[in-house]
Amino acid sequence: MVKKLIVKPLGLVLQKAGLISDEQLATALQEKSRLSNLKLGEIMAIRGWIKLETANFFAEQWPQLLNQFPNRPLGQHFKAAALLSECQINDILQQQQRTGLKFGSVAVLNGLLAQNTVDFFLEQLEIIHNIDSQLKGKTNVNHIENCLLKNKKCDPIELLELYQQIWQQKEINSNGSEEEKELVNSGLIVLSQGKLRVAKSIYRSIFNQSWIERELNILQPYGKIRLKLFGIETKASLPYQVIQEVRAWTGNQPFLSQKIYQIIRNGDLFIAEGQEAQIIGELVQTHIIDDWKNKSTAQYLQDLGDRLTKNKKCFPLDLLKVYKKIWLRGELLADNSLEQAELLNIGLIKQENNKVVVANRIYRSVFNQSWIEEQLAQIAESIIPTKKPEKEYKSLVEYRFKRQKNNKISLVLLVWLALISSVVIGINFWLKSREKTLFQKATRMLQKAEYETALSTYDRVLQIDDRNYRAWHNRGYALAGLQQYQEMLQSCSSATDIEPNAQSSWNCQGEALYNLEKYEPALTAFERAIALDAKEPIFWLNKAESLLELEQSQLALEAIDNTLALLEKAESNQSSARVEEDLLVAWTNKGQALLQQQEYDRALDAFNKALNYNRNYLSAQWGKVVALQKLGRYSAAKTEIDLILRRTDLSSSQKAVTWFYQGLNFCETGEVSSGVNAFAMAIKFDPNYEQAKTARARCFKGK
């Protein structure tokens, strides 16, 4: 079990070190087959991909240098590999003294080395550094093995399976289970920022897939039985890993598991190490999922689907709706509802901790969205009346907006609306009454922000009358609450298809498109809403936000001025929290438009007016910071930033943006070290914050 430095083929080492790409390696290998007199490294050097000294270093000197000089400074290893010159190393060391950053970080910031090249060297050096200290006596290794294989608090099999998941995926989210705690206590795993990963790279090498395979085989007798029963031990290099992959597809469902084992046994394939996931996936897809109604598992899967669509305990449509939510979102909170309980009883879903998920990957692939929609359509067709009313009643409550002020509404429609309480000719009275009751219930749920309940209830309304455009409209906002903007767009579009003069539904379409970052069509939708009702300020406000995204600042200012005029008139007539909220957003948007026009004094005034309505409105605070920085008032900008950073309600992304502004402020005032540290904080809260990474490098170079 003692780990030694493995000498891999030159191409793989260079690839691992980030010095050549997959395509370059493939090209070089092809040329090597034709040019047998040239070495692989020479071909790459001729191509100009690497220096010949670098190729020779990794081919001839690398293993010996690491073993002979494990404590040599990192820079000298890069010099030996011809990746850095002595002059570059000295420059990096000087910058390192000024900034306190690590040698590799400075090299990356200066563009001298790639991050994965630095990581490769550090990983290899760590292996060498830890061989003597951690493996000679095998103390830590023995301790970890005892913690896992002789654990008294948890099932060793479950510990090994959890560790295997972490080993394969590099890191996973923590859920606080007892198994996690035991792995962390063993020292094999560390918990950092809610993620679990292997504590040291040397442990990954020692406690590897082969070790996991061997120990699971010893601990799990039923695995041996399956190996012999289905002949898997002769069909794979790592037979237990095959069992793990089958379980990953079936969730340990006995019938499906046995079918896959039989397919493996009866086939001609031998599953080599590392091919388990690919081959098992292909077998499952070919022999079970594709054209599943004509496969050997068809009767079993058909019976399972029938237990849902022909259920006697629950209304099948309600079961399908709940299953659809779980399928679309991946998981739902367990709520002990009758529908969830029945889906669990059927076996189509399973509960993991406090959430429910589809029971296995095969069920998810077979009973997919197309299957769901097909079943929904069949059931809905059986209960929706064939004759539809040409018009439907005006709801007493409409989410978010005032009653529509459409002066062009026809006399016939007005008369029809006045007779809302009477029986509508051609529709069953009970269905119409139930539709109204459900609509009112759904709208109450929407107003309480109970979006999932509202959505399912609106769906029930539409089962009765699929031309109820207000139900489609409000359903769109329920989907917005769930951040399902593509579905929101479809729902709001259905509303305008049914009633083209529904201005609020055009606005709903626009908001969906805006959230999908489709600003041009969003602008068109908002303009349709304004054409139908030019006195609704929210339509103008949304139009302005689309124009800002399109950087049409002058048109945005005109839309904002219209918004402010309407809102200030509404405020003078009757003050309300909603009007003040819209004024807050409008003044913030005006500040953003003025920033685009480089009118920084006017922008600062607009942001201050916004903050008069809410001192902690983050968008206005950030806008104020930018305006102050543009005006050269860095001390005032820092005061505002410090005020934001004292807040306790910021998300990680909000903290990242605020630290980014702090970094800009420091760099503009010549406080380079503080600026670099501020950008580092921004990247800590958002590791993918490329703008902060670029700004940090520029600040570091004094630009």
Phi, psi and omega per residue, in radians:
M1 nan -0.104 3.131
V2 -1.212 2.222 -3.068
K3 -1.489 2.195 3.028
K4 -1.938 2.718 3.090
L5 -1.121 2.102 -3.104
I6 -1.516 2.225 3.100
V7 -1.590 1.891 -3.111
K8 -1.674 2.862 3.059
P9 -0.928 2.575 -3.046
L10 -0.937 -0.794 -3.098
G11 -1.032 -0.733 -3.139
L12 -1.181 -0.654 3.117
V13 -1.128 -0.813 3.130
L14 -1.108 -0.647 3.107
Q15 -1.154 -0.797 3.127
K16 -1.080 -0.616 -3.130
A17 -1.376 -0.013 3.107
G18 1.297 0.375 -3.093
L19 -1.654 -0.373 3.046
I20 -2.392 2.752 -3.140
S21 -1.633 2.962 3.077
D22 -1.019 -0.755 -3.102
E23 -1.152 -0.694 3.129
Q24 -1.124 -0.738 3.125
L25 -1.085 -0.778 -3.132
A26 -1.077 -0.743 3.131
T27 -1.102 -0.776 -3.130
A28 -1.102 -0.695 3.135
L29 -1.153 -0.646 3.090
Q30 -1.116 -0.776 3.137
E31 -1.167 -0.596 3.130
K32 -1.088 -0.620 3.135
S33 -1.163 -0.433 3.118
R34 -1.625 -0.578 -3.074
L35 -1.934 1.292 -3.026
S36 -1.160 -0.325 -3.129
N37 -1.392 -0.212 3.138
L38 -1.799 2.505 3.046
K39 -1.387 2.781 -3.118
L40 -1.055 -0.741 3.138
G41 -1.115 -0.618 3.123
E42 -1.161 -0.682 3.105
I43 -1.083 -0.770 3.140
M44 -1.144 -0.663 3.125
A45 -1.167 -0.727 3.105
I46 -1.063 -0.670 3.115
R47 -1.208 -0.284 -3.121
G48 1.473 0.226 -3.115
W49 -1.369 -0.627 3.088
I50 -2.473 2.910 3.020
K51 -1.385 2.649 3.100
L52 -1.103 -0.602 3.110
E53 -1.090 -0.632 3.125
T54 -1.165 -0.746 3.121
A55 -1.095 -0.799 3.140
N56 -1.104 -0.664 3.137
F57 -1.025 -0.895 -3.083
F58 -1.265 -0.488 -3.116
A59 -1.391 -0.592 -2.964
E60 -2.100 -0.665 -2.963
Q61 -1.761 -0.451 -2.961
W62 -0.927 -0.990 -3.098
P63 -1.082 -0.737 -3.112
Q64 -1.151 -0.723 -3.138
L65 -1.090 -0.737 -3.128
L66 -1.134 -0.752 -3.108
N67 -1.254 -0.615 -3.095
Q68 -1.448 -0.572 -3.059
F69 -2.263 1.052 -3.080
P70 -1.164 -0.379 -3.090
N71 -1.746 0.104 3.105
R72 -1.081 2.468 3.113
P73 -0.951 2.561 -3.076
L74 -0.990 -0.694 -3.108
G75 -1.049 -0.597 -3.127
Q76 -1.215 -0.552 3.046
H77 -1.152 -0.720 3.104
F78 -1.147 -0.617 3.108
K79 -1.149 -0.777 3.138
A80 -1.073 -0.528 3.131
A81 -1.497 0.064 -3.124
A82 1.073 0.516 3.107
L83 -1.685 -0.422 3.081
L84 -2.380 2.561 3.044
S85 -1.608 2.929 3.119
E86 -1.083 -0.670 3.131
C87 -1.108 -0.764 3.126
Q88 -1.127 -0.670 3.122
I89 -1.095 -0.764 3.139
N90 -1.099 -0.719 3.105
D91 -1.075 -0.739 -3.139
I92 -1.117 -0.726 -3.135
L93 -1.105 -0.673 3.105
Q94 -1.146 -0.768 3.111
Q95 -1.145 -0.586 3.132
Q96 -1.110 -0.691 3.129
Q97 -1.145 -0.640 -3.121
R98 -1.281 -0.641 -2.984
T99 -1.774 -0.419 -3.078
G100 1.392 0.094 3.130
L101 -1.386 2.820 3.112
K102 -1.260 2.709 -3.107
F103 -0.947 -0.874 -3.117
G104 -1.075 -0.673 -3.141
S105 -1.103 -0.724 3.127
V106 -1.134 -0.725 3.131
A107 -1.072 -0.713 3.127
V108 -1.182 -0.774 -3.139
L109 -1.064 -0.584 3.121
N110 -1.448 -0.015 3.117
G111 1.292 0.324 -3.123
L112 -1.487 -0.521 -3.141
L113 -2.389 2.670 3.019
A114 -1.453 2.658 -3.099
Q115 -1.075 -0.679 -3.113
N116 -1.246 -0.390 3.027
T117 -1.203 -0.784 3.088
V118 -1.073 -0.785 -3.126
D119 -1.054 -0.666 -3.134
F120 -1.105 -0.831 3.135
F121 -1.075 -0.785 -3.118
L122 -1.099 -0.689 3.141
E123 -1.131 -0.769 3.139
Q124 -1.148 -0.698 3.116
L125 -1.143 -0.622 3.129
E126 -1.117 -0.683 3.115
I127 -1.032 -0.836 -3.115
I128 -1.135 -0.777 -3.090
H129 -1.094 -0.508 -3.026
N130 -1.669 -0.168 -3.085
I131 -1.059 -0.905 -3.092
D132 -1.188 -0.838 -3.006
S133 -1.254 -0.504 -3.028
Q134 -1.957 -0.271 -3.032
L135 -2.032 -0.355 -3.083
K136 -1.026 -0.872 3.136
G137 -1.525 -0.223 -3.135
K138 1.023 0.407 -3.090
T139 -1.117 -0.891 -3.109
N140 -1.136 -0.681 -3.132
V141 -1.096 -0.816 3.131
N142 -1.094 -0.687 3.129
H143 -1.083 -0.791 -3.124
I144 -1.136 -0.768 3.131
E145 -1.035 -0.756 3.132
N146 -1.117 -0.719 -3.136
C147 -1.080 -0.642 -3.088
L148 -1.473 -0.830 -2.939
L149 -1.557 -0.295 -3.132
K150 -2.199 0.565 -3.075
N151 -1.219 2.425 -3.104
K152 -1.711 -0.315 -3.068
K153 -1.638 -0.516 -3.069
C154 -2.289 2.778 3.059
D155 -1.201 2.092 -3.137
P156 -0.959 -0.571 3.122
I157 -1.107 -0.771 3.135
E158 -1.161 -0.618 3.072
L159 -1.089 -0.800 -3.135
L160 -1.129 -0.700 -3.126
E161 -1.173 -0.671 3.081
L162 -1.162 -0.745 3.112
Y163 -1.090 -0.685 3.114
Q164 -1.060 -0.711 3.119
Q165 -1.085 -0.765 3.125
I166 -1.139 -0.758 -3.112
W167 -1.065 -0.729 -3.087
Q168 -1.306 -0.662 -3.050
Q169 -1.663 0.015 -3.108
K170 1.304 -0.846 3.057
E171 -2.736 2.648 3.121
I172 -2.386 2.838 3.092
N173 -1.263 2.476 3.111
S174 -1.434 2.502 3.013
N175 -2.156 0.136 3.047
G176 1.320 0.348 -3.113
S177 -1.246 2.856 3.110
E178 -1.116 -0.628 3.123
E179 -1.078 -0.711 3.087
E180 -1.049 -0.804 -3.101
K181 -1.062 -0.697 -3.139
E182 -1.184 -0.679 3.091
L183 -1.120 -0.712 3.109
V184 -1.150 -0.751 3.136
N185 -1.095 -0.511 -3.140
S186 -1.231 -0.359 -3.078
G187 1.591 -0.115 -3.123
L188 -1.303 -0.577 -3.057
I189 -2.123 2.546 3.011
V190 -2.081 2.628 3.081
L191 -1.912 2.094 -3.136
S192 -2.456 2.136 3.109
Q193 0.915 0.746 3.074
G194 1.359 0.132 -3.124
K195 -2.046 2.525 3.065
L196 -1.863 2.318 3.085
R197 -2.579 2.861 3.106
V198 -1.148 2.361 -2.989
A199 -1.094 -0.723 -3.079
K200 -2.453 2.605 -3.129
S201 -1.109 -0.509 3.121
I202 -1.133 -0.582 3.102
Y203 -1.175 -0.623 3.089
R204 -1.063 -0.626 -3.122
S205 -1.289 -0.653 -3.106
I206 -1.352 -0.944 -3.099
F207 -1.628 1.182 -3.022
N208 -1.651 -2.975 -3.072
Q209 -1.081 -0.683 3.133
S210 -1.124 -0.697 3.102
W211 -1.110 -0.785 3.127
I212 -1.050 -0.789 -3.135
E213 -1.009 -0.828 -3.091
R214 -1.110 -0.809 -3.079
E215 -1.199 -0.635 3.102
L216 -1.168 -0.657 3.090
N217 -1.078 -0.659 3.134
I218 -1.216 -0.725 -3.030
L219 -1.408 -0.435 -2.938
Q220 -1.981 1.571 -3.079
P221 -1.091 -0.564 -3.118
Y222 -1.155 -0.426 3.071
G223 -1.126 -0.736 3.106
K224 -1.101 -0.714 3.133
I225 -1.051 -0.792 3.134
R226 -1.122 -0.715 3.139
L227 -0.989 -0.789 -3.107
K228 -1.321 -0.740 -3.072
L229 -1.059 -0.741 -3.064
F230 -1.827 0.093 3.073
G231 1.185 0.420 -3.070
I232 -1.221 -0.489 -3.092
E233 -1.083 -0.383 3.112
T234 -1.724 0.025 -3.040
K235 -1.907 -0.026 -3.039
A236 -2.688 2.665 3.042
S237 -1.213 -0.726 3.116
L238 -2.095 1.415 -3.030
P239 -1.053 -0.631 -3.141
Y240 -1.170 -0.568 3.083
Q241 -1.118 -0.557 3.051
V242 -1.087 -0.778 3.099
I243 -1.032 -0.715 3.131
Q244 -1.090 -0.717 -3.141
E245 -1.187 -0.663 3.077
V246 -1.091 -0.768 3.117
R247 -1.082 -0.618 3.129
A248 -1.094 -0.550 3.120
W249 -1.461 -0.660 -2.992
T250 -1.756 -0.200 -3.047
G251 1.079 0.442 3.138
N252 1.262 0.325 3.086
Q253 -1.173 2.122 -2.949
P254 -1.017 -0.859 -3.053
F255 -1.082 -0.854 -3.115
L256 -1.163 -0.663 3.127
S257 -1.066 -0.814 -3.125
Q258 -1.102 -0.657 3.116
K259 -1.059 -0.759 -3.118
I260 -1.187 -0.702 3.102
Y261 -1.070 -0.681 3.117
Q262 -1.136 -0.683 3.105
I263 -1.084 -0.735 3.125
I264 -1.119 -0.820 -3.094
R265 -1.082 -0.706 -3.052
N266 -1.468 -0.148 -3.110
G267 -1.537 3.023 -3.116
D268 -1.734 -0.037 -3.046
L269 -1.335 2.545 2.909
F270 -1.970 2.224 -3.030
I271 -1.636 1.841 -3.130
A272 -1.348 2.804 3.132
E273 -1.015 2.334 3.141
G274 1.571 -0.189 -3.125
Q275 -1.804 0.073 -3.025
E276 -1.028 -0.880 -3.073
A277 -1.101 -0.778 -3.096
Q278 -1.131 -0.841 -3.047
I279 -1.229 -0.759 3.118
I280 -1.082 -0.719 3.111
G281 -1.049 -0.746 3.136
E282 -1.167 -0.693 3.129
L283 -1.120 -0.771 -3.137
V284 -1.106 -0.766 -3.110
Q285 -1.100 -0.771 -3.052
T286 -1.303 -0.763 -2.981
H287 -1.654 -0.219 -3.099
I288 -2.220 -0.915 -2.947
I289 -1.393 -0.913 -3.115
D290 -1.037 2.234 3.122
D291 0.865 0.882 -2.953
W292 -1.096 -0.442 -3.111
K293 -1.217 -0.231 3.141
N294 -1.982 0.278 -3.125
K295 -1.801 3.041 -3.066
S296 -1.161 -0.361 3.122
T297 -1.642 0.132 -3.015
A298 -1.030 -0.817 -3.076
Q299 -1.102 -0.731 3.125
Y300 -1.071 -0.838 -3.107
L301 -1.205 -0.655 3.109
Q302 -1.105 -0.744 3.108
D303 -1.069 -0.690 3.131
L304 -1.109 -0.790 3.107
G305 -1.110 -0.670 3.131
D306 -1.120 -0.578 3.127
R307 -1.094 -0.419 3.075
L308 -1.529 -0.931 -2.992
T309 -1.317 -0.269 3.127
K310 -2.119 0.552 -3.034
N311 -1.194 2.469 -3.132
K312 -1.724 -0.348 -3.084
K313 -1.514 -0.550 -3.113
C314 -2.250 2.742 3.042
F315 -1.170 2.057 -3.056
P316 -0.931 -0.614 -3.136
L317 -1.105 -0.701 3.105
D318 -1.147 -0.690 3.098
L319 -1.078 -0.765 -3.136
L320 -1.114 -0.695 -3.139
K321 -1.086 -0.765 3.134
V322 -1.150 -0.779 3.124
Y323 -1.086 -0.673 3.128
K324 -1.071 -0.736 3.116
K325 -1.064 -0.792 -3.133
I326 -1.098 -0.754 -3.115
W327 -1.113 -0.796 -3.077
L328 -1.201 -0.698 -3.033
R329 -1.647 -0.178 -3.131
G330 1.554 -0.612 3.126
E331 -2.824 2.743 3.039
L332 -2.405 2.688 3.032
L333 -1.142 2.367 3.064
A334 -1.179 2.258 -3.059
D335 -2.188 0.136 3.122
N336 1.045 0.385 3.109
S337 -1.267 2.808 3.130
L338 -1.073 -0.675 -3.103
E339 -1.176 -0.788 3.112
Q340 -1.102 -0.723 3.133
A341 -1.060 -0.684 -3.136
E342 -1.255 -0.667 3.079
L343 -1.122 -0.627 3.050
L344 -1.152 -0.714 3.131
N345 -1.134 -0.682 3.094
I346 -1.123 -0.620 -3.127
G347 1.776 0.065 -3.099
L348 -1.331 -0.446 3.068
I349 -2.206 2.918 3.057
K350 -2.426 2.787 -3.139
Q351 -1.823 2.279 3.059
E352 -2.143 1.949 -3.028
N353 0.982 -2.081 -3.100
N354 -1.822 0.372 -3.123
K355 -2.259 2.718 3.073
V356 -1.971 2.468 -3.128
V357 -2.403 2.868 3.023
V358 -1.076 2.416 -2.923
A359 -1.085 -0.613 3.102
N360 -2.789 2.999 -3.051
R361 -1.217 -0.520 3.112
I362 -1.178 -0.819 3.098
Y363 -1.024 -0.731 -3.109
R364 -1.101 -0.616 -3.127
S365 -1.353 -0.639 -3.112
V366 -1.385 -0.917 -3.120
F367 -1.602 1.152 -3.007
N368 -1.635 -2.962 -3.059
Q369 -1.113 -0.651 3.123
S370 -1.103 -0.753 3.109
W371 -1.095 -0.748 -3.139
I372 -1.046 -0.870 -3.094
E373 -1.107 -0.641 3.107
E374 -1.100 -0.780 3.128
Q375 -1.167 -0.702 3.114
L376 -1.050 -0.764 -3.129
A377 -1.110 -0.724 -3.121
Q378 -1.135 -0.756 -3.123
I379 -1.226 -0.762 -3.130
A380 -1.061 -0.699 -3.138
E381 -1.072 -0.535 -3.093
S382 -1.377 -0.293 -3.084
I383 -2.032 -0.278 -3.116
I384 -1.444 2.298 3.136
P385 -1.040 2.567 -3.117
T386 -1.331 -0.466 3.136
K387 -1.767 2.215 -3.098
K388 -1.911 2.541 3.030
P389 -1.206 2.537 3.136
E390 -1.230 -0.467 3.125
K391 -2.273 2.872 3.051
E392 -2.373 2.861 -2.977
Y393 -1.256 2.757 3.073
K394 -1.437 2.211 -3.120
S395 -1.204 2.618 3.108
L396 -1.371 -0.386 -3.141
V397 -2.247 2.237 3.063
E398 -2.188 2.202 -3.044
Y399 -1.056 2.297 2.951
R400 1.366 -0.731 -2.987
F401 -1.851 2.790 3.021
K402 -1.178 2.968 3.058
R403 -1.070 2.522 -3.102
Q404 -1.118 2.519 -3.093
K405 -2.028 0.860 -3.079
N406 -1.471 1.791 -3.091
N407 -1.287 -0.188 -3.098
K408 -1.599 0.104 -3.076
I409 -1.086 2.457 -3.006
S410 -1.308 2.677 3.127
L411 -1.069 -0.672 -3.139
V412 -1.043 -0.756 -3.124
L413 -1.162 -0.686 3.130
L414 -1.091 -0.750 3.111
V415 -1.103 -0.728 -3.124
W416 -1.119 -0.702 3.131
L417 -1.147 -0.604 -3.134
A418 -1.163 -0.408 -3.117
L419 -1.757 0.529 -3.027
I420 -1.018 -0.602 -3.032
S421 -1.348 -0.199 -3.117
S422 -1.440 2.909 3.128
V423 -1.258 2.270 3.118
V424 -1.431 2.246 -3.082
I425 -1.115 2.329 3.042
G426 1.585 0.012 3.140
I427 -2.218 2.482 3.129
N428 -1.109 2.241 -3.068
F429 -1.067 -0.685 -3.106
W430 -1.113 -0.720 3.129
L431 -1.117 -0.715 -3.110
K432 -1.174 -0.711 3.110
S433 -1.117 -0.727 3.127
R434 -1.160 -0.639 3.100
E435 -1.047 -0.801 -3.124
K436 -1.120 -0.752 -3.139
T437 -1.104 -0.780 3.138
L438 -1.138 -0.699 3.139
F439 -1.062 -0.798 -3.140
Q440 -1.136 -0.670 3.101
K441 -1.120 -0.791 -3.128
A442 -1.063 -0.721 -3.118
T443 -1.168 -0.635 3.053
R444 -1.086 -0.733 3.123
M445 -1.122 -0.678 3.128
L446 -1.106 -0.752 3.138
Q447 -1.163 -0.447 3.093
K448 -1.546 0.063 -3.124
A449 1.145 0.429 3.040
E450 -1.605 1.317 -2.886
Y451 -1.178 -0.699 -3.094
E452 -1.144 -0.769 3.111
T453 -1.113 -0.741 3.120
A454 -1.055 -0.768 -3.103
L455 -1.074 -0.836 -3.116
S456 -1.143 -0.571 -3.139
T457 -1.272 -0.713 3.052
Y458 -1.074 -0.642 3.087
D459 -1.061 -0.648 3.109
R460 -1.201 -0.618 3.045
V461 -1.053 -0.784 -3.073
L462 -1.269 -0.330 2.999
Q463 -1.143 -0.570 -3.132
I464 -1.428 -0.762 -3.138
D465 -2.508 1.775 -3.077
D466 -1.399 0.088 3.045
R467 -1.878 0.291 3.058
N468 -1.394 1.618 -2.984
Y469 -1.185 -0.481 3.116
R470 -1.199 -0.576 3.066
A471 -1.158 -0.724 3.070
W472 -1.076 -0.733 -3.130
H473 -1.087 -0.957 -3.105
N474 -1.142 -0.605 3.067
R475 -1.024 -0.642 3.090
G476 -1.022 -0.709 -3.141
Y477 -1.307 -0.466 3.000
A478 -1.122 -0.727 3.090
L479 -1.156 -0.604 3.076
A480 -1.084 -0.701 3.098
G481 -1.078 -0.470 3.103
L482 -1.640 0.076 3.125
Q483 1.064 0.558 3.081
Q484 -1.788 1.369 -2.919
Y485 -1.330 -0.541 3.089
Q486 -1.137 -0.752 3.086
E487 -1.168 -0.621 3.073
M488 -1.042 -0.784 3.135
L489 -1.037 -0.764 -3.132
Q490 -1.110 -0.718 -3.110
S491 -1.182 -0.787 -3.138
C492 -1.183 -0.585 3.089
S493 -1.163 -0.608 3.070
S494 -1.086 -0.651 3.130
A495 -1.110 -0.786 -3.119
T496 -1.299 -0.448 3.038
D497 -1.114 -0.677 -3.123
I498 -1.357 -0.758 -3.109
E499 -2.276 1.592 -3.076
P500 -1.094 -0.323 -3.125
N501 -1.651 0.210 3.127
A502 -1.443 1.608 -3.045
Q503 -1.072 -0.640 -3.138
S504 -1.142 -0.570 3.130
S505 -1.268 -0.564 3.010
W506 -1.125 -0.705 3.084
N507 -1.105 -0.684 3.100
C508 -1.045 -0.766 3.076
Q509 -1.026 -0.788 -3.126
G510 -1.063 -0.735 -3.139
E511 -1.140 -0.670 3.093
A512 -1.091 -0.813 -3.139
L513 -1.115 -0.673 3.117
Y514 -1.069 -0.786 -3.137
N515 -1.213 -0.364 3.039
L516 -1.543 0.094 3.112
E517 1.117 0.540 3.063
K518 -1.862 1.398 -2.892
Y519 -1.311 -0.607 3.124
E520 -1.091 -0.959 3.107
P521 -1.125 -0.508 3.079
A522 -1.095 -0.774 3.120
L523 -1.029 -0.752 3.121
T524 -1.057 -0.736 -3.136
A525 -1.131 -0.747 3.129
F526 -1.128 -0.631 3.118
E527 -1.201 -0.572 3.042
R528 -1.106 -0.718 3.123
A529 -1.114 -0.747 -3.135
I530 -1.145 -0.657 3.124
A531 -1.071 -0.525 3.135
L532 -1.514 -0.486 3.126
D533 -2.690 1.654 -3.083
A534 -1.408 -0.032 -3.105
K535 -1.765 0.086 3.116
E536 -1.623 1.929 -3.040
P537 -1.110 -0.531 -3.082
I538 -1.115 -0.543 3.115
F539 -1.148 -0.752 3.117
W540 -1.158 -0.681 3.137
L541 -1.096 -0.766 3.124
N542 -1.175 -0.644 3.073
K543 -1.061 -0.750 -3.133
A544 -1.079 -0.704 -3.125
E545 -1.144 -0.641 3.079
S546 -1.154 -0.722 3.124
L547 -1.125 -0.625 3.085
L548 -1.099 -0.734 3.121
E549 -1.130 -0.534 3.115
L550 -1.522 0.037 3.115
E551 1.050 0.586 3.030
Q552 -1.744 1.282 -2.918
S553 -1.150 -0.651 -3.108
Q554 -1.158 -0.779 3.090
L555 -1.132 -0.616 3.101
A556 -1.103 -0.742 3.120
L557 -1.068 -0.701 3.123
E558 -1.110 -0.731 3.116
A559 -1.156 -0.673 3.139
I560 -1.170 -0.697 3.115
D561 -1.090 -0.676 3.048
N562 -1.089 -0.734 3.120
T563 -1.047 -0.850 -3.094
L564 -1.099 -0.695 3.131
A565 -1.082 -0.776 3.137
L566 -1.168 -0.734 -3.109
L567 -1.203 -0.716 -3.136
E568 -1.170 -0.576 3.050
K569 -1.168 -0.750 3.104
A570 -1.127 -0.644 -3.131
E571 -1.177 -0.640 -3.137
S572 -1.228 -0.537 3.124
N573 -1.360 -0.752 -3.083
Q574 -2.800 1.940 3.138
S575 -1.226 2.419 3.097
S576 -2.644 2.716 3.140
A577 -1.082 -0.611 -3.116
R578 -1.157 -0.725 3.120
V579 -1.113 -0.751 3.131
E580 -1.109 -0.655 3.104
E581 -1.111 -0.741 3.136
D582 -1.201 -0.618 3.068
L583 -1.118 -0.692 3.091
L584 -1.001 -0.835 -3.126
V585 -1.189 -0.696 -3.097
A586 -1.112 -0.802 3.126
W587 -1.142 -0.620 3.085
T588 -1.125 -0.767 3.111
N589 -1.108 -0.631 3.106
K590 -1.118 -0.706 3.082
G591 -1.057 -0.721 3.134
Q592 -1.127 -0.710 3.128
A593 -1.126 -0.706 3.135
L594 -1.213 -0.559 3.026
L595 -1.088 -0.731 3.112
Q596 -1.066 -0.551 3.139
Q597 -1.579 0.081 3.112
Q598 1.078 0.496 3.041
E599 -1.701 1.369 -2.906
Y600 -1.260 -0.594 3.096
D601 -1.119 -0.808 3.122
R602 -1.158 -0.626 3.099
A603 -1.098 -0.778 3.126
L604 -1.051 -0.723 3.116
D605 -1.089 -0.696 3.138
A606 -1.156 -0.745 3.134
F607 -1.138 -0.662 3.103
N608 -1.129 -0.651 3.093
K609 -1.145 -0.666 3.084
A610 -1.094 -0.764 -3.090
L611 -1.209 -0.309 3.030
N612 -1.116 -0.486 3.116
Y613 -1.474 -0.554 3.118
N614 -2.734 1.843 -3.041
R615 -1.116 -0.379 -3.079
N616 -1.836 0.378 3.115
Y617 -1.336 1.906 -2.912
L618 -1.093 -0.718 -3.133
S619 -1.049 -0.698 3.111
A620 -1.222 -0.654 3.103
Q621 -1.100 -0.818 3.102
W622 -1.071 -0.760 3.123
G623 -1.046 -0.695 3.116
K624 -1.106 -0.718 3.111
V625 -1.029 -0.825 -3.117
V626 -1.091 -0.781 -3.137
A627 -1.067 -0.759 3.126
L628 -1.110 -0.722 3.122
Q629 -1.123 -0.729 3.129
K630 -1.117 -0.500 3.118
L631 -1.515 0.020 3.134
G632 1.334 0.257 -3.124
R633 -1.680 1.214 -2.990
Y634 -1.221 -0.582 3.123
S635 -1.121 -0.773 3.108
A636 -1.147 -0.639 3.108
A637 -1.116 -0.742 3.129
K638 -1.103 -0.664 3.100
T639 -1.049 -0.750 3.134
E640 -1.170 -0.714 3.131
I641 -1.112 -0.783 3.129
D642 -1.057 -0.630 3.103
L643 -1.098 -0.728 3.122
I644 -1.149 -0.781 -3.062
L645 -1.177 -0.310 3.084
R646 -1.370 -0.186 -3.139
R647 -1.242 2.604 -3.118
T648 -1.846 0.031 -3.054
D649 -1.854 0.212 -3.087
L650 -1.396 2.474 3.007
S651 -1.384 2.989 3.133
S652 -1.065 -0.745 -3.126
S653 -1.156 -0.634 3.102
Q654 -1.182 -0.668 3.063
K655 -1.109 -0.700 -3.131
A656 -1.056 -0.810 -3.130
V657 -1.106 -0.739 -3.113
T658 -1.132 -0.735 3.086
W659 -1.152 -0.556 3.070
F660 -1.062 -0.824 3.102
Y661 -1.105 -0.626 3.096
Q662 -1.102 -0.734 3.104
G663 -1.064 -0.785 3.093
L664 -1.023 -0.720 -3.108
N665 -1.101 -0.814 -3.136
F666 -1.102 -0.769 -3.089
C667 -1.137 -0.644 3.129
E668 -1.158 -0.464 -3.132
T669 -1.702 0.179 3.072
G670 1.425 0.112 3.127
E671 -1.573 1.301 -2.975
V672 -1.095 -0.820 -3.098
S673 -1.043 -0.786 3.117
S674 -1.149 -0.626 3.122
G675 -1.142 -0.790 3.119
V676 -1.072 -0.726 3.123
N677 -1.125 -0.659 3.126
A678 -1.148 -0.745 3.089
F679 -1.117 -0.629 3.090
A680 -1.079 -0.656 3.082
M681 -1.149 -0.692 3.116
A682 -1.077 -0.746 -3.134
I683 -1.232 -0.557 3.080
K684 -1.063 -0.752 -3.124
F685 -1.380 -0.385 3.087
D686 -2.495 1.573 -3.070
P687 -1.046 -0.311 -3.131
N688 -1.743 0.318 -3.067
Y689 -1.405 1.453 -3.048
E690 -1.112 -0.640 -3.136
Q691 -1.079 -0.669 3.115
A692 -1.199 -0.650 3.120
K693 -1.115 -0.763 3.129
T694 -1.132 -0.761 -3.134
A695 -1.133 -0.640 3.119
R696 -1.103 -0.765 3.136
A697 -1.102 -0.723 3.141
R698 -1.169 -0.737 3.120
C699 -1.091 -0.716 -3.115
F700 -1.080 -0.632 -3.129
K701 -1.520 0.008 3.097
G702 1.372 0.348 3.140
K703 -1.555 nan nan
